[in-house]
Amino acid sequence: MKLTGQNPKWEAEKAALRPLPEARFNGARYKESKVNRYSMVQLETNCYFVPAAYVGEKVTLKISADKVAILSKNSVIAIHFDILIQIENERLFQLKTSKLEQ
């Protein structure tokens, strides 16, 4: 069934919608960790390197879907990207663009 013209229910709902907020939603999780003597922090079963100057200090891990940022006193000291997610996103992007070109 092909719709022609305007949908009155959609028009009423569209008029009631509010604009999106100016600031993006921060969906990251935060966790405190201590840098071990090997200059690493552990998050679940993974270990991440940080600069050796931070050995013994407490740091904050900002965990998002595609990266882990390590902060000390609100300054980023290291960022580790999830390569598998990046590769998968790139593969999906290539699939989408190849379908568009056909």
Secondary structure as UniProt FT lines:
FT   HELIX           8..16
FT   STRAND          29..34
FT   TURN            37..38
FT   STRAND          40..43
FT   TURN            44..45
FT   STRAND          46..49
FT   HELIX           52..54
FT   TURN            55..56
FT   STRAND          58..63
FT   STRAND          67..72
FT   TURN            73..74
FT   STRAND          75..81
FT   HELIX           83..101
//
